[in-house]
Structures are given as structure tokens and as C-alpha cells.
Amino acid sequence: MLINNKQFSFVVEQFSDLRILRYPVSGFEELSLKQKELIYYLSQAAVEGRDILFDQNYKHNLTIRRTLEAVYEHYQGDRTCSEFVNLEVFLKRVWFSNGIHHHYSTAKMTPGFSRGFFETTVQSIEEKHLPLKHGEPKQDLIKRLTPILFDSKVASRRVNQSENEDLIVTSANNYYRGVSQQEAESFYASKKNPEDKRPVSHGMNSLLTKENGKIVEKTWKTGGLYSKAIEKIVYWLKKAILVAENSQQKKVISLLREFYETGDLNTFDQYNIEWLQDQNSHVDFINGFIETYGDPLGLKASWESVVNFKNTEATHRTEIISQNAQWFEDHSPINKRFKKEEVRGVSAKVINVAMLGGDCYPHTPIGINLPNADWLRKEYGSKSVTIENITYAYEQAAKGTGFLEEFCYSDEEIARHKEYGFQAGNLHTDLHECLGHGSGQLLEGISGDELKAYGAVIEEARADLFALYYIGDAKLIELGLLTNEEAFKAEYDNYIRNGLLTQITRISLGDNIEQAHMRNRQLIASWAYEKGKAQNVIEKMINNGKTYFVINNYEALRKLFAELLAEIQRIKSEGDFESGKKSGGDIRS
């Protein structure tokens, strides 16, 4: 690809199980000076929350990162020796995963350097460069960090979702301290009012801990926890208000600033309502405590940020989807009781991202649908985005790697992906984010929290199944969203290949699949494979000692997706915890 008449390099480097990519920000040059200034201020606010996420992921992450960084910057020994090279790789992995736990499996990563090398090396670094507590000798820092880094039993998993275990006590994340799962669940259950039709997201922006034997919440806000970072975020938000594109956007940023200053969850809901009303701004953003994947109870939100501007040309397809939202809802293969009679406020666009932060960086989403609260979606709708400059970077970086040739069974499958894969993949994301998350409704009296630790997996499965079902519908060809009836097959090929095979390469053999999106894909692909065995819908093929999964009947597979979507929507709408647990429970690679 040529960017400004220069060849653009998508791949930066590769190490361990990671490839680091660059993405173009096409269209930035055409923005006005004021819009660029707004993006700059919002981008600075995105950068300031980095340490919040590191700390949320594990309470010792910052100390470990800063110690390794001190070694990386000031080590005077042989930098070509295997021990130092392995330390450098481990530090890069910590940067990428925002801590010492793998970003997908959430298992603690194993250092490639020895305990002795770590101890000797840290001892060689001047005290002024190390993150020592006041008056702490270097030996005590080493003593603190050594078991954390090298003992596999210490903080072994950031998020544990295994059955019959205390999910709080056995998870290393820093959302709870000194409380059990039962205590946490009881604490937040006591805050719920079954009669409240607009419940705030209790626990979303706080640490739950014990002080003098009493359970208390410590809120993330200015003057509270993470105050130092939040004050800097607020500083840049105040700058952004001055160059907002319009009065509505100014109101949105002002409410976010107020939420950070007060920690008031009612203010956060008001911010979301006003953010949904902002349909005219070319520049948009996400900033705050948003997704709950990192909490095994699905309550506490990790910090993230996305700064973006509209890709006007590509947004045309999401506008078509939004305009037909009621048709998709009416024709969904779910029980009529779970369908919305009136779909409200669905808006979607394709964006080019300018800056990512927190839980959206360096491993990035390709689509987003917000807000998360079900009552907000029902009353005010949702905003969806497909991040096309990220998906484009993925597509371009994959060329010439031999990936398709390695994992596709036939030349026909390879050719189909090359012809339709990028188009169909983006449309899957559009449908998933734009309509999937916003489809269906909860039954009266269901709050949306009933599925607890399995809620995120069920929700992602619901949105994916919605997209998979409709991407094979002739309506998409009628609307001009797909070019012909062969296009959807490329996405089905990719989804089954990914769910059953290629995504598992991201984690170690035998590890639990903990990341919600990965669990969802495994759930859907495995269920479809097993359910379709009698008809040989998906066939496991062995060729020259290599395993492949080949779809023999695409229409039959679509019917299976419809069947599973109906059940997953029922689980969500009825708040059926036991069925949710059975569907979203332990999954191993």
C-alpha cells in the first residue's frame, strides 16, 4: 500500500507468539486543524490511563514492569547474551499484555531468563532507577518479585472461570482484595433494587476490599484511587472541551469529566445517554471504565480509550444496516417473546482509529458496541463502530505469510478467502456490533446480571451468531452489502477454521480458554461441529498428518447457527444461569 507516495510497512517485528503491526490513519490529512487539535487532546487523555490498566490487571504489575524497564535501560553487562535477550522479550510481552498474564489465556507468562540472572542484574542497577518503597533495600525488592515471576503457583491466572472454585480468590486481578466470591456477590446483590428499571452499574468503577473486617468500596476518581492518572485525563478532557466540534460533543466531554471527578454512576449513565445523542460529530471517542471481561463476576470494568474519526465512504454500508434494523429484528430466528417490537436508536459507522489506549491497546478490538447497560440499549439504543484501518492492517500483514496455504484444506477455500474474506469479515463485524449486541430483549424482571461469570461469553456468542446467521441471508445481497451468494461462505470458512483450530495457537496446549471472545468462538464452532456430525456438516480431515476442518453443507450450518442463536438468546433473555454455565463453562485448548 502507498501512503503519501511511500511504501507502508505493516509488520514492525515478531517475537514469542506475537507480531507487532502498524496501521495507517488514512484521511487524517483532510481533517480541519481544529479537528486535529481535538484528536490530539483526546489522544493525550488516552495515553494517561495506561498505568490504570496495568494495576487493574494485577497489583504488582507496575512494580514488575518498572523493575524490568530499569534493567533494560541501565544494564551494563552483555546485551547479546541469551539471558538478557530473553529478559528483553519478556518485557515486550509484559508491555503487550499490560502485565505478566497472557492477554488471551490470562495464564501467568513464564520468564525465559533465570532467577539467578534476575537477582544479580537487579542488584547491579542503581537504586535511583528502581521502584523501591521508601527506605527499601534492593534485596527486599528482589525477594518480593522473585516468587511472583518464577513460582508458577503464585498468581497463576489473572481471570479464573473454572467451576467449583472461588473465582475471586483464585483470580490475580486487582478488582478485589481480601474478599471471597460469596462476599462480593452478596455485597452487590444487596445494592440491587428489583423495582429499579434504570439500575446503575454497581461496582463498575471501584475496588472492593476489607478494612477492619468491613467490606468497603474504593472508587476510582479524582481524590480516590487512581487519582494521579485520572487528574491528567481530566486535564486533557478540559482542553478537548475548548475545541469540541459542537455543543452536544462539548456536553458529552463535560459529563465524562464530571464522572471522573465524582465517580457518580448516575453521571456515567447520563454521559452515555448524551454520547448516544451525538450523531453529528466527525471525531468521536471512548474513554473510561468500560468492559468487564477482566472481572470473573462481570461487574468491574477495565480502563480503555479509542479516539477515532468517521470513514465516510465505508460508513455507507453500516448506514444501510442501521436503516434496516427492524427488518433484521423481525426476521430473527429467536422466540417472539425475546424480540424488540420497536428497535430504537441504532447507529453505526466505520471509523479510522487515531489512538488506542488501555485495554484497547496494543491488542486491539476490530469493532465496538456501546453502552453495555441493557436498559440504556432498550431506551436509547446503541452506537456501533467497525475499525476498518485495523482490519485492513490485519489483512495486509497476513499476505505472503503462508497462513492460508497452511490452514485451508483446498485451493477453492483459499481463492474464496482472497476474493471475499476482507469484505465478508468486515460485514460480520458490522452485523455483530451494529445489530447483534443491540438485538433481542430481556424479559420483565431480568436485570442482565443473572449470568454472572458467564455473561460476557453468552453475550459475545449471541452477537456472533446473529452475524453468522444473517451474513448468509439473501437480504444482504439485495441490500448490496455482499456481491454474491459465495461471499458468505468465506466468512463461514474463516469462523470454523478460527474457532476450532487457529485461535488455539494463541495459548499453550492444555490451558483453559479464558478470554470471552475466544471462548465464544470455541463454543459456537464446537457446538456446530458436534451437532452437525450426523449430516457431516463440518468434516475433520487429516492430510499428510495435518488437521483441517472442512464445511460440506453451508446451508445446514446456517440452520445450526439459527438453532444455537435461539437458545443463547433464551438464556440471555430469561437470565438462565445454569444453562449459561453449561454453555460458557470450562473450555480447554
C-alpha positions as CSV (number, residue, x, y, z in Angstrom):
1,M,0.0,0.0,0.0
2,L,1.2,3.5,-0.8
3,I,0.7,6.1,1.9
4,N,1.7,9.6,0.9
5,N,3.6,8.1,-2.1
6,K,5.6,6.0,0.3
7,Q,5.5,2.2,0.8
8,F,3.8,1.4,4.1
9,S,5.3,-1.3,6.2
10,F,2.6,-3.1,8.2
11,V,4.8,-5.5,10.2
12,V,7.1,-4.0,12.8
13,E,8.6,-7.0,14.5
14,Q,7.9,-10.5,15.7
15,F,8.8,-12.3,18.9
16,S,7.4,-15.1,21.1
17,D,3.8,-15.7,19.9
18,L,3.3,-12.0,18.8
19,R,3.6,-10.0,15.6
20,I,3.6,-6.2,16.1
21,L,1.7,-4.3,13.4
22,R,1.4,-0.7,12.3
23,Y,-1.9,0.7,10.9
24,P,-2.4,3.6,8.6
25,V,-4.6,6.6,9.6
26,S,-5.9,7.4,6.2
27,G,-7.9,10.6,5.9
28,F,-6.2,12.4,8.8
29,E,-4.7,15.0,6.4
30,E,-8.1,16.0,5.3
31,L,-9.3,16.9,8.8
32,S,-9.5,20.6,9.8
33,L,-6.9,22.0,12.1
34,K,-9.5,22.2,14.9
35,Q,-10.4,18.5,14.5
36,K,-6.7,17.5,14.6
37,E,-6.3,19.5,17.8
38,L,-9.3,17.7,19.3
39,I,-7.8,14.4,18.3
40,Y,-4.5,15.4,19.9
41,Y,-6.1,16.3,23.3
42,L,-8.3,13.1,23.3
43,S,-5.2,11.1,22.4
44,Q,-3.3,12.5,25.3
45,A,-6.2,11.6,27.6
46,A,-6.0,8.0,26.1
47,V,-2.3,7.7,26.9
48,E,-2.7,8.8,30.5
49,G,-4.7,5.8,31.6
50,R,-2.1,3.2,30.7
51,D,-0.9,2.5,34.3
52,I,-4.5,2.2,35.5
53,L,-5.0,-0.9,33.4
54,F,-1.6,-2.4,34.4
55,D,-2.7,-2.0,38.1
56,Q,-6.2,-3.4,37.5
57,N,-4.7,-6.5,35.8
58,Y,-2.5,-7.3,38.8
59,K,-1.4,-5.3,41.9
60,H,2.3,-6.0,41.3
61,N,2.3,-5.3,37.6
62,L,3.7,-1.8,37.8
63,T,6.5,-2.7,40.1
64,I,7.5,-5.6,37.9
65,R,7.3,-3.5,34.7
66,R,9.3,-0.6,36.2
67,T,11.9,-3.0,37.5
68,L,12.3,-4.7,34.1
69,E,12.4,-1.4,32.4
70,A,15.2,-0.2,34.7
71,V,17.2,-3.3,33.8
72,Y,16.5,-2.8,30.1
73,E,17.6,0.9,30.2
74,H,20.6,0.7,32.6
75,Y,22.1,-2.9,32.4
76,Q,25.8,-2.6,31.8
77,G,26.5,-6.3,31.0
78,D,26.5,-8.3,27.8
79,R,23.3,-7.4,26.0
80,T,23.8,-10.1,23.4
81,C,23.8,-13.0,26.0
82,S,20.7,-15.3,25.9
83,E,19.6,-14.3,29.4
84,F,19.4,-10.6,28.6
85,V,17.8,-11.2,25.2
86,N,15.1,-13.4,26.9
87,L,14.6,-10.6,29.5
88,E,14.0,-8.1,26.7
89,V,11.5,-10.5,25.1
90,F,9.7,-11.0,28.4
91,L,9.5,-7.2,28.9
92,K,8.0,-6.8,25.5
93,R,5.4,-9.4,26.3
94,V,4.6,-7.6,29.5
95,W,4.1,-4.4,27.6
96,F,1.9,-6.1,25.1
97,S,-0.3,-7.9,27.6
98,N,-0.4,-5.0,30.0
99,G,1.0,-7.1,32.7
100,I,2.6,-10.5,33.5
101,H,-0.5,-12.5,32.4
102,H,-1.1,-13.5,28.8
103,H,-3.7,-11.3,27.1
104,Y,-5.7,-14.3,25.8
105,S,-5.2,-17.2,28.1
106,T,-4.8,-14.9,31.2
107,A,-2.2,-17.5,32.5
108,K,0.9,-16.1,34.0
109,M,3.7,-15.9,31.5
110,T,7.0,-17.8,32.2
111,P,10.2,-15.7,32.0
112,G,12.9,-17.1,29.6
113,F,15.6,-15.8,31.9
114,S,16.8,-17.5,35.2
115,R,16.1,-16.5,38.7
116,G,19.8,-16.0,39.3
117,F,20.2,-13.7,36.4
118,F,17.2,-11.6,37.6
119,E,18.6,-11.3,41.1
120,T,22.2,-10.5,40.0
121,T,21.0,-8.0,37.4
122,V,18.7,-6.1,39.6
123,Q,21.4,-5.8,42.2
124,S,23.6,-4.2,39.6
125,I,21.1,-1.4,38.9
126,E,21.5,1.9,40.9
127,E,18.7,2.3,43.5
128,K,17.5,5.6,42.0
129,H,16.4,3.7,38.9
130,L,14.4,1.0,40.7
131,P,10.8,1.3,42.0
132,L,11.8,0.9,45.7
133,K,9.5,1.6,48.6
134,H,10.7,4.3,50.9
135,G,13.9,3.1,52.6
136,E,13.6,-0.4,50.9
137,P,16.9,-2.1,50.1
138,K,17.2,-3.7,46.6
139,Q,17.4,-7.2,48.2
140,D,13.9,-6.8,49.6
141,L,12.5,-5.8,46.1
142,I,14.2,-8.9,44.6
143,K,12.7,-11.0,47.4
144,R,9.2,-9.6,46.7
145,L,9.3,-10.1,43.0
146,T,11.1,-13.4,42.6
147,P,8.3,-15.7,43.6
148,I,5.8,-13.6,41.6
149,L,7.9,-14.1,38.5
150,F,9.2,-17.6,39.0
151,D,6.8,-19.6,41.2
152,S,4.0,-21.0,38.9
153,K,1.6,-21.3,41.9
154,V,1.7,-17.6,42.7
155,A,-0.9,-15.5,40.8
156,S,-1.1,-18.3,38.2
157,R,-4.1,-16.8,36.4
158,R,-5.4,-13.3,36.0
159,V,-9.0,-14.4,35.4
160,N,-10.2,-17.8,36.6
161,Q,-13.6,-19.1,35.4
162,S,-13.3,-22.7,36.4
163,E,-16.3,-24.4,38.1
164,N,-16.4,-25.2,41.8
165,E,-13.7,-22.7,42.7
166,D,-13.8,-19.3,44.3
167,L,-13.4,-17.1,41.2
168,I,-12.3,-14.1,43.2
169,V,-9.7,-15.8,45.4
170,T,-8.2,-17.7,42.5
171,S,-8.0,-14.8,40.1
172,A,-5.0,-12.5,40.3
173,N,-6.7,-9.3,39.0
174,N,-6.8,-6.3,41.2
175,Y,-10.5,-5.7,41.5
176,Y,-11.0,-7.3,44.9
177,R,-8.8,-7.6,47.9
178,G,-9.4,-9.8,50.9
179,V,-13.0,-10.7,49.9
180,S,-14.4,-14.0,48.7
181,Q,-16.7,-14.6,45.7
182,Q,-19.6,-15.1,48.0
183,E,-18.9,-11.9,49.9
184,A,-18.6,-9.9,46.7
185,E,-21.8,-11.3,45.2
186,S,-23.7,-10.7,48.4
187,F,-22.4,-7.2,48.7
188,Y,-23.6,-6.2,45.2
189,A,-26.8,-8.2,45.5
190,S,-27.8,-6.1,48.5
191,K,-27.4,-2.9,46.3
192,K,-29.9,-4.1,43.7
193,N,-33.5,-2.9,43.7
194,P,-35.7,-5.3,41.7
195,E,-38.1,-2.4,41.0
196,D,-35.4,-0.1,39.5
197,K,-35.9,0.0,35.8
198,R,-32.8,2.0,35.3
199,P,-30.2,0.5,37.5
200,V,-26.7,1.9,37.7
201,S,-23.7,-0.4,37.1
202,H,-22.8,-1.1,40.7
203,G,-19.2,-1.8,41.2
204,M,-18.1,-0.8,37.8
205,N,-15.6,1.8,38.9
206,S,-14.3,0.7,42.3
207,L,-12.0,-1.7,44.2
208,L,-13.9,-3.9,46.7
209,T,-11.8,-4.5,49.8
210,K,-11.9,-5.1,53.5
211,E,-11.0,-2.5,56.2
212,N,-11.2,-3.5,59.8
213,G,-13.3,-6.5,58.9
214,K,-15.8,-4.4,56.9
215,I,-16.3,-4.6,53.2
216,V,-15.9,-1.2,51.5
217,E,-15.7,0.2,48.0
218,K,-12.9,2.5,47.0
219,T,-13.9,4.5,44.0
220,W,-11.6,5.3,41.0
221,K,-11.9,9.1,40.7
222,T,-10.0,12.3,41.4
223,G,-9.2,12.3,45.1
224,G,-9.8,8.5,45.2
225,L,-8.0,5.5,43.7
226,Y,-6.0,6.2,40.5
227,S,-6.3,9.9,41.2
228,K,-2.9,10.8,39.8
229,A,-3.7,9.3,36.4
230,I,-7.3,10.5,36.4
231,E,-6.3,14.1,37.1
232,K,-4.2,14.0,34.0
233,I,-7.1,12.5,32.0
234,V,-9.3,15.3,33.2
235,Y,-6.7,17.9,32.3
236,W,-6.7,16.8,28.7
237,L,-10.5,16.5,28.6
238,K,-10.8,20.1,29.7
239,K,-8.6,21.0,26.7
240,A,-10.8,18.9,24.4
241,I,-13.9,20.8,25.5
242,L,-12.5,24.0,24.2
243,V,-12.2,22.6,20.7
244,A,-15.3,20.4,20.6
245,E,-17.0,20.2,17.2
246,N,-20.4,21.2,18.5
247,S,-22.4,21.9,21.7
248,Q,-23.5,18.3,22.0
249,Q,-20.0,17.0,21.9
250,K,-19.0,19.6,24.4
251,K,-21.8,18.4,26.7
252,V,-20.6,14.7,26.3
253,I,-16.9,15.5,27.3
254,S,-18.1,17.7,30.2
255,L,-20.2,14.9,31.6
256,L,-17.3,12.5,31.3
257,R,-15.0,14.9,33.1
258,E,-17.7,15.3,35.9
259,F,-17.9,11.5,36.2
260,Y,-14.1,11.2,36.7
261,E,-14.3,14.0,39.3
262,T,-17.2,12.5,41.3
263,G,-17.3,8.8,40.5
264,D,-21.1,9.1,40.4
265,L,-22.5,6.2,38.3
266,N,-25.7,8.2,37.6
267,T,-23.5,10.8,35.9
268,F,-21.9,8.0,33.9
269,D,-25.3,6.9,32.7
270,Q,-26.2,10.5,31.7
271,Y,-22.9,10.7,29.9
272,N,-23.8,7.6,27.9
273,I,-27.2,9.0,27.0
274,E,-25.7,12.2,25.7
275,W,-22.9,10.3,23.9
276,L,-25.6,8.3,22.1
277,Q,-27.3,11.6,21.0
278,D,-24.1,12.9,19.4
279,Q,-24.6,11.7,15.8
280,N,-23.1,14.7,14.0
281,S,-19.5,14.8,15.2
282,H,-16.9,13.6,12.8
283,V,-14.4,12.9,15.6
284,D,-15.6,10.6,18.3
285,F,-14.0,8.8,21.3
286,I,-14.4,6.2,24.1
287,N,-12.6,6.9,27.4
288,G,-13.3,5.3,30.7
289,F,-14.1,2.1,32.7
290,I,-15.9,0.2,30.0
291,E,-15.6,-3.6,29.6
292,T,-16.0,-6.2,32.3
293,Y,-14.2,-9.1,30.7
294,G,-11.3,-8.9,33.2
295,D,-13.6,-9.5,36.2
296,P,-14.8,-13.1,36.6
297,L,-18.0,-11.7,38.1
298,G,-18.5,-9.4,35.1
299,L,-19.0,-6.3,37.3
300,K,-15.8,-4.2,37.4
301,A,-14.7,-2.5,34.2
302,S,-11.2,-2.2,32.8
303,W,-10.0,1.2,31.6
304,E,-9.8,1.8,27.9
305,S,-9.8,4.5,25.2
306,V,-10.4,4.8,21.5
307,V,-10.0,8.1,19.5
308,N,-11.4,8.0,16.0
309,F,-12.9,9.8,13.1
310,K,-15.5,8.7,10.6
311,N,-14.6,6.8,7.4
312,T,-17.4,8.4,5.4
313,E,-17.2,6.2,2.3
314,A,-17.2,2.9,4.2
315,T,-19.9,4.1,6.7
316,H,-22.4,3.8,3.9
317,R,-22.7,0.0,4.5
318,T,-23.4,0.4,8.2
319,E,-26.0,3.1,7.5
320,I,-27.8,0.6,5.3
321,I,-27.7,-2.0,8.1
322,S,-28.9,0.6,10.7
323,Q,-31.8,1.7,8.4
324,N,-33.0,-1.9,8.2
325,A,-32.5,-2.8,11.8
326,Q,-36.2,-3.5,12.4
327,W,-36.3,-6.0,9.5
328,F,-33.4,-7.9,11.0
329,E,-35.1,-8.0,14.4
330,D,-38.4,-9.1,13.0
331,H,-36.9,-11.9,11.0
332,S,-34.5,-13.2,13.7
333,P,-34.9,-17.0,14.3
334,I,-35.4,-16.4,18.1
335,N,-38.7,-16.8,20.0
336,K,-41.1,-13.9,19.5
337,R,-41.1,-13.2,23.3
338,F,-37.4,-12.1,23.1
339,K,-37.8,-9.7,20.1
340,K,-38.0,-6.0,20.4
341,E,-41.3,-4.7,19.0
342,E,-39.5,-1.4,18.2
343,V,-35.8,-1.1,17.6
344,R,-34.6,2.3,18.8
345,G,-31.5,4.4,18.3
346,V,-29.3,2.0,16.4
347,S,-26.4,3.9,14.9
348,A,-23.3,2.6,13.3
349,K,-20.3,3.8,11.4
350,V,-17.0,2.7,10.1
351,I,-14.1,4.5,11.6
352,N,-10.4,5.1,11.3
353,V,-8.8,4.9,14.7
354,A,-6.2,7.6,15.5
355,M,-5.2,6.5,19.0
356,L,-5.8,3.5,21.3
357,G,-5.3,3.2,25.0
358,G,-5.6,0.9,28.0
359,D,-7.5,-2.3,27.3
360,C,-7.8,-1.5,23.6
361,Y,-4.0,-1.4,23.1
362,P,-1.7,-3.0,22.0
363,H,-4.1,-5.9,21.2
364,T,-7.0,-4.1,19.6
365,P,-10.7,-4.6,19.0
366,I,-11.9,-4.5,15.4
367,G,-15.4,-3.4,16.4
368,I,-17.2,-1.9,19.4
369,N,-20.8,-1.6,20.5
370,L,-21.8,0.6,23.5
371,P,-23.2,1.3,26.0
372,N,-23.3,-2.0,27.9
373,A,-26.3,-1.5,30.2
374,D,-29.3,-3.3,28.8
375,W,-31.8,-0.6,29.9
376,L,-29.8,2.1,28.1
377,R,-29.8,0.0,24.9
378,K,-33.6,-0.6,25.2
379,E,-34.5,3.0,25.8
380,Y,-31.8,4.9,23.9
381,G,-30.2,2.5,21.5
382,S,-26.5,1.9,20.9
383,K,-23.6,3.1,18.9
384,S,-21.5,0.7,16.9
385,V,-18.2,1.0,15.1
386,T,-16.2,-1.2,12.8
387,I,-12.5,-0.2,12.9
388,E,-11.5,-0.6,9.3
389,N,-8.0,0.7,9.3
390,I,-7.2,-2.0,11.9
391,T,-8.9,-4.8,9.9
392,Y,-7.1,-3.5,6.8
393,A,-3.8,-3.8,8.6
394,Y,-4.5,-7.3,9.7
395,E,-5.5,-8.3,6.1
396,Q,-2.4,-6.7,4.6
397,A,0.0,-8.1,7.2
398,A,-1.3,-11.6,6.5
399,K,-0.4,-11.6,2.9
400,G,2.6,-13.7,1.9
401,T,2.8,-15.4,5.3
402,G,1.6,-18.8,4.0
403,F,-1.2,-18.8,6.7
404,L,-4.0,-19.6,4.2
405,E,-1.9,-22.3,2.5
406,E,-1.2,-23.9,5.9
407,F,-4.7,-24.0,7.3
408,C,-7.0,-24.1,4.3
409,Y,-7.8,-27.5,3.0
410,S,-8.4,-26.7,-0.6
411,D,-7.3,-24.2,-3.3
412,E,-11.0,-23.3,-3.6
413,E,-11.1,-22.3,0.0
414,I,-8.0,-20.1,-0.4
415,A,-9.4,-18.5,-3.5
416,R,-12.7,-17.7,-1.8
417,H,-10.9,-16.0,1.1
418,K,-8.8,-13.9,-1.2
419,E,-11.8,-12.8,-3.2
420,Y,-14.3,-12.2,-0.4
421,G,-12.6,-12.6,3.0
422,F,-12.0,-8.9,3.8
423,Q,-15.4,-7.9,2.6
424,A,-17.2,-10.6,4.5
425,G,-15.1,-10.2,7.6
426,N,-15.9,-6.5,7.9
427,L,-19.6,-7.2,7.3
428,H,-19.6,-9.8,10.1
429,T,-18.1,-7.2,12.4
430,D,-20.8,-4.7,11.3
431,L,-23.6,-7.1,12.0
432,H,-22.1,-8.3,15.3
433,E,-21.6,-4.7,16.7
434,C,-24.4,-2.8,15.0
435,L,-27.3,-5.2,15.4
436,G,-26.1,-8.3,17.2
437,H,-25.4,-6.7,20.6
438,G,-28.5,-4.5,20.3
439,S,-30.9,-7.2,19.2
440,G,-33.4,-9.1,21.4
441,Q,-34.6,-8.0,24.8
442,L,-34.6,-9.2,28.4
443,L,-37.9,-10.5,29.9
444,E,-39.6,-8.4,32.6
445,G,-37.7,-8.6,35.9
446,I,-34.4,-9.7,34.4
447,S,-31.6,-7.2,35.0
448,G,-28.9,-8.7,32.8
449,D,-26.5,-9.6,35.7
450,E,-28.0,-13.1,36.3
451,L,-25.4,-14.9,34.2
452,K,-22.5,-13.6,36.3
453,A,-19.2,-15.0,35.2
454,Y,-20.7,-16.5,32.0
455,G,-22.5,-13.3,30.9
456,A,-19.7,-12.0,28.7
457,V,-19.3,-15.3,26.8
458,I,-23.0,-15.6,26.2
459,E,-23.3,-12.0,25.1
460,E,-20.4,-12.3,22.6
461,A,-21.9,-15.7,21.3
462,R,-25.3,-14.0,20.8
463,A,-23.8,-11.2,18.7
464,D,-21.6,-13.5,16.7
465,L,-24.5,-15.9,16.0
466,F,-26.7,-13.1,14.9
467,A,-24.0,-12.0,12.4
468,L,-23.3,-15.6,11.2
469,Y,-27.0,-16.2,10.6
470,Y,-27.6,-13.0,8.7
471,I,-24.4,-13.0,6.7
472,G,-25.8,-16.0,4.8
473,D,-29.2,-14.3,4.1
474,A,-30.1,-13.2,0.6
475,K,-31.2,-9.9,2.1
476,L,-27.6,-8.8,2.2
477,I,-27.2,-9.3,-1.5
478,E,-30.5,-7.4,-2.0
479,L,-29.2,-4.5,0.0
480,G,-25.9,-4.5,-1.9
481,L,-23.8,-5.4,1.1
482,L,-22.4,-8.6,-0.4
483,T,-21.6,-9.1,-4.0
484,N,-22.9,-12.7,-4.5
485,E,-24.0,-15.8,-2.7
486,E,-20.5,-17.2,-2.5
487,A,-19.2,-14.4,-0.3
488,F,-20.7,-15.5,3.0
489,K,-19.0,-18.9,2.6
490,A,-15.6,-17.2,3.1
491,E,-16.7,-16.0,6.5
492,Y,-18.1,-19.4,7.5
493,D,-14.8,-21.0,6.4
494,N,-12.8,-18.5,8.4
495,Y,-15.1,-18.7,11.5
496,I,-15.0,-22.5,11.8
497,R,-11.2,-22.6,11.0
498,N,-10.5,-20.0,13.6
499,G,-12.9,-21.4,16.3
500,L,-11.7,-25.0,16.1
501,L,-8.1,-24.6,15.1
502,T,-6.1,-21.4,14.5
503,Q,-7.2,-19.3,17.6
504,I,-5.9,-22.1,19.8
505,T,-2.4,-21.4,18.7
506,R,-2.5,-18.2,20.8
507,I,-2.4,-20.2,24.0
508,S,-0.4,-23.1,25.4
509,L,-1.7,-26.6,24.9
510,G,-3.9,-27.7,27.8
511,D,-4.6,-24.2,29.1
512,N,-8.2,-23.1,29.7
513,I,-9.5,-20.6,27.1
514,E,-10.4,-17.7,29.4
515,Q,-10.8,-14.7,27.0
516,A,-14.5,-14.2,26.4
517,H,-14.3,-13.7,22.6
518,M,-12.2,-16.9,22.2
519,R,-14.5,-18.9,24.5
520,N,-17.4,-17.7,22.4
521,R,-15.9,-18.7,19.1
522,Q,-14.9,-22.1,20.5
523,L,-18.4,-22.6,21.9
524,I,-20.1,-21.9,18.6
525,A,-17.7,-23.8,16.4
526,S,-17.5,-26.8,18.6
527,W,-21.3,-27.0,19.1
528,A,-21.9,-26.7,15.3
529,Y,-19.3,-29.4,14.6
530,E,-20.7,-31.8,17.2
531,K,-24.4,-31.1,16.3
532,G,-23.8,-31.4,12.6
533,K,-21.9,-34.7,12.8
534,A,-24.8,-36.9,11.7
535,Q,-25.1,-34.9,8.5
536,N,-21.4,-34.4,8.1
537,V,-21.9,-30.7,8.0
538,I,-18.4,-30.0,9.1
539,E,-15.8,-32.7,8.5
540,K,-12.5,-33.2,10.3
541,M,-9.9,-34.0,7.6
542,I,-6.4,-35.3,8.1
543,N,-4.0,-34.8,5.2
544,N,-0.2,-35.5,5.4
545,G,-0.5,-35.5,9.2
546,K,-2.2,-32.1,9.3
547,T,-5.7,-31.4,10.7
548,Y,-8.3,-29.4,8.8
549,F,-12.0,-28.6,9.3
550,V,-14.0,-28.5,6.0
551,I,-17.6,-27.3,5.7
552,N,-19.6,-29.7,3.5
553,N,-23.0,-28.0,3.8
554,Y,-23.2,-24.3,4.3
555,E,-27.0,-24.0,4.4
556,A,-27.2,-26.7,7.0
557,L,-24.5,-24.9,9.0
558,R,-26.6,-21.7,8.8
559,K,-29.6,-23.6,10.2
560,L,-27.4,-24.8,13.1
561,F,-26.3,-21.2,13.8
562,A,-30.0,-20.2,13.9
563,E,-30.8,-23.0,16.3
564,L,-28.0,-22.0,18.7
565,L,-28.9,-18.3,18.4
566,A,-32.4,-19.1,19.6
567,E,-31.1,-21.0,22.6
568,I,-28.4,-18.4,23.5
569,Q,-31.0,-15.6,23.2
570,R,-33.3,-17.6,25.5
571,I,-30.6,-18.0,28.1
572,K,-29.8,-14.2,28.0
573,S,-33.5,-13.1,28.0
574,E,-34.5,-15.4,30.8
575,G,-31.3,-15.0,32.8
576,D,-30.9,-18.8,32.9
577,F,-27.7,-19.1,34.9
578,E,-27.5,-22.9,34.9
579,S,-27.8,-23.1,31.1
580,G,-25.4,-20.2,30.7
581,K,-22.9,-22.0,32.9
582,K,-23.3,-25.2,30.9
583,S,-22.8,-23.3,27.6
584,G,-19.9,-21.0,28.7
585,G,-18.1,-23.2,31.2
586,D,-14.5,-24.6,31.1
587,I,-13.0,-24.8,27.6
588,R,-9.6,-26.2,27.0
589,S,-7.3,-25.9,24.0
